[in-house]
Amino acid sequence: MQLESITADNYKRVAEIYMEGISTGIATFETGAPTWEAWDSAHTSYARLVAKQGDHILGWAALSPVSSRCVYGGVAEVSVYVASDARGKGVGKFLLQSLIHESERSGIWTLQSGIFRENEASIAIHKKCGFRVIGYKEKIGKLHGEWKDNVLLERRSKVVGTE
């Protein structure tokens, strides 16, 4: 697998993969993919990754700021989505490990994720990559009329913000 940056040029495929995740009902509260402009403004300008095999995009990962307050400048929220035909092949773990590396190069000391409780595969990959469960948000919101719980995970960098 190779890594490339998410750009306006490959965003159509990124949005398709996002919609595949949405269709599972266990990936996000969102019900549609945003426009490129909305997606671009909601994510950091760094650590925007697609995993490719040849010309085929297998998945993507990106960071979102958790707050506009400067004290949280080193904290970001993780998004990782894998194409339905590439799941179970190590793509998610590859993307998350690569995202961690890129986040630390960019000065991020804490990564966090909120994952639906039933998304056991995503929770397991996060744990394998050094995230720990820090809590739960019970019935935090409804998706298609059903209450969803979020498992909260975080990973503290061992190289950034250690002084």
Backbone torsions as a table, in degrees:
resi	resn	phi	psi	omega
1	MET	NA	145.4	174.3
2	GLN	-116.8	158.0	176.5
3	LEU	-109.3	142.6	170.3
4	GLU	-138.8	166.2	177.4
5	SER	-83.0	149.1	171.6
6	ILE	-75.1	129.2	180.0
7	THR	-133.8	171.7	174.7
8	ALA	-58.5	-31.9	-177.3
9	ASP	-69.2	-34.0	-179.3
10	ASN	-105.9	5.6	-176.4
11	TYR	-64.3	-29.4	179.2
12	LYS	-56.3	-44.9	179.5
13	ARG	-70.2	-38.4	176.3
14	VAL	-58.2	-45.1	179.6
15	ALA	-64.9	-37.1	177.1
16	GLU	-62.9	-43.7	178.7
17	ILE	-65.2	-39.1	176.1
18	TYR	-59.3	-44.2	179.0
19	MET	-64.1	-35.2	175.2
20	GLU	-62.7	-40.1	176.0
21	GLY	-65.5	-43.7	178.4
22	ILE	-58.0	-40.4	-176.0
23	SER	-65.7	-18.4	177.9
24	THR	-71.6	-25.3	-177.7
25	GLY	78.6	2.9	-179.7
26	ILE	-127.3	17.6	-175.0
27	ALA	-108.7	-34.5	-172.8
28	THR	-164.3	159.5	172.1
29	PHE	-78.7	-16.5	179.8
30	GLU	-63.8	150.3	179.7
31	THR	-118.7	0.8	177.8
32	GLY	-158.4	156.5	178.7
33	ALA	-81.8	139.6	178.9
34	PRO	-75.0	167.6	171.5
35	THR	-66.5	163.9	175.9
36	TRP	-55.9	-45.1	-176.4
37	GLU	-61.6	-42.9	179.2
38	ALA	-68.1	-42.9	179.0
39	TRP	-62.4	-46.5	-178.3
40	ASP	-58.5	-42.9	-177.5
41	SER	-75.5	-19.4	-178.2
42	ALA	-89.2	-9.0	-176.1
43	HIS	-118.2	156.8	177.9
44	THR	-62.5	159.6	-179.5
45	SER	-80.1	-6.7	-180.0
46	TYR	-121.7	170.7	176.8
47	ALA	53.7	54.6	175.3
48	ARG	-119.4	102.8	-167.0
49	LEU	-122.3	140.5	165.4
50	VAL	-117.4	141.9	172.9
51	ALA	-97.8	129.5	-177.6
52	LYS	-125.8	150.5	168.4
53	GLN	-127.9	108.8	-170.2
54	GLY	65.4	-126.8	178.3
55	ASP	-95.9	-0.1	-174.5
56	HIS	-91.5	121.2	175.5
57	ILE	-81.6	122.8	-175.4
58	LEU	-94.7	-24.7	-177.6
59	GLY	179.0	177.1	-179.9
60	TRP	-147.6	158.9	177.2
61	ALA	-146.3	145.5	-179.6
62	ALA	-157.1	167.1	178.9
63	LEU	-115.6	147.1	172.5
64	SER	-122.6	139.8	174.4
65	PRO	-66.0	145.5	179.6
66	VAL	-89.7	-17.2	-177.8
67	SER	-162.6	155.2	174.4
68	SER	-87.7	-7.6	179.5
69	ARG	-71.0	136.0	-174.2
70	CYS	-62.1	-28.5	-179.3
71	VAL	-62.7	-24.9	179.3
72	TYR	-99.2	18.1	-178.4
73	GLY	-61.7	-20.7	179.7
74	GLY	-103.8	18.3	-179.1
75	VAL	-122.3	132.7	-179.3
76	ALA	-141.6	154.1	177.4
77	GLU	-99.4	140.4	-174.6
78	VAL	-94.5	138.9	167.0
79	SER	-127.5	130.0	176.0
80	VAL	-137.0	126.5	178.9
81	TYR	-134.2	136.1	-178.0
82	VAL	-120.7	136.0	178.1
83	ALA	-57.4	145.8	-175.9
84	SER	-59.1	-33.6	-179.6
85	ASP	-82.2	-0.2	-179.4
86	ALA	-117.1	1.5	-178.1
87	ARG	-69.0	146.6	178.5
88	GLY	78.7	13.7	-176.9
89	LYS	-118.8	13.9	177.4
90	GLY	88.4	3.8	-178.0
91	VAL	-67.1	-44.8	-179.2
92	GLY	-61.2	-44.5	178.8
93	LYS	-64.6	-43.0	177.1
94	PHE	-59.0	-45.5	179.8
95	LEU	-65.7	-43.6	-178.4
96	LEU	-66.0	-42.3	176.5
97	GLN	-61.9	-40.9	178.8
98	SER	-67.1	-38.9	178.5
99	LEU	-64.5	-40.7	177.0
100	ILE	-59.6	-47.2	180.0
101	HIS	-60.0	-47.8	-179.3
102	GLU	-65.5	-36.9	-179.8
103	SER	-64.6	-42.0	179.9
104	GLU	-67.9	-36.2	175.6
105	ARG	-62.8	-24.2	-178.0
106	SER	-100.2	9.0	174.3
107	GLY	87.6	15.7	179.3
108	ILE	-83.7	128.0	-179.1
109	TRP	-104.0	-19.4	178.1
110	THR	-137.3	129.1	172.0
111	LEU	-109.1	142.0	178.3
112	GLN	-134.8	154.5	178.3
113	SER	-141.8	145.2	169.7
114	GLY	-119.2	115.8	-172.1
115	ILE	-124.7	134.7	176.7
116	PHE	-55.2	137.9	-176.4
117	ARG	-53.6	-36.6	-177.3
118	GLU	-80.1	-4.7	178.4
119	ASN	-86.4	66.7	-173.4
120	GLU	-62.3	-34.8	-179.5
121	ALA	-64.1	-44.1	-180.0
122	SER	-66.4	-41.4	177.7
123	ILE	-61.3	-42.9	-179.5
124	ALA	-63.6	-42.4	179.3
125	ILE	-64.1	-42.5	178.3
126	HIS	-60.1	-45.0	179.6
127	LYS	-62.1	-41.0	178.2
128	LYS	-62.7	-24.9	-179.0
129	CYS	-97.9	16.9	172.5
130	GLY	94.3	6.8	175.8
131	PHE	-81.2	153.1	176.4
132	ARG	-128.0	148.8	177.1
133	VAL	-74.4	127.7	178.8
134	ILE	-112.4	-6.5	178.0
135	GLY	162.6	-170.3	-177.5
136	TYR	-139.6	148.8	168.3
137	LYS	-115.4	107.2	-178.2
138	GLU	-80.9	136.3	177.4
139	LYS	44.6	52.6	-176.7
140	ILE	-73.9	-24.2	179.0
141	GLY	-171.0	166.7	179.1
142	LYS	-106.3	140.7	172.5
143	LEU	-125.2	118.1	-178.1
144	HIS	53.5	40.8	176.4
145	GLY	82.0	0.9	-177.7
146	GLU	-112.6	131.1	176.4
147	TRP	-65.3	140.1	178.6
148	LYS	-123.2	139.9	172.7
149	ASP	-99.0	147.2	174.2
150	ASN	-113.4	133.5	170.6
151	VAL	-91.9	126.6	-179.5
152	LEU	-97.5	126.7	179.7
153	LEU	-126.6	151.1	174.4
154	GLU	-144.3	157.0	175.1
155	ARG	-134.0	121.6	177.8
156	ARG	-95.5	129.5	-179.8
157	SER	-65.6	144.0	174.2
158	LYS	-94.2	-2.9	-178.6
159	VAL	-121.7	-19.7	179.6
160	VAL	-112.9	134.4	176.4
161	GLY	73.3	26.1	-178.1
162	THR	-93.2	-10.4	-178.0
163	GLU	-82.1	NA	NA
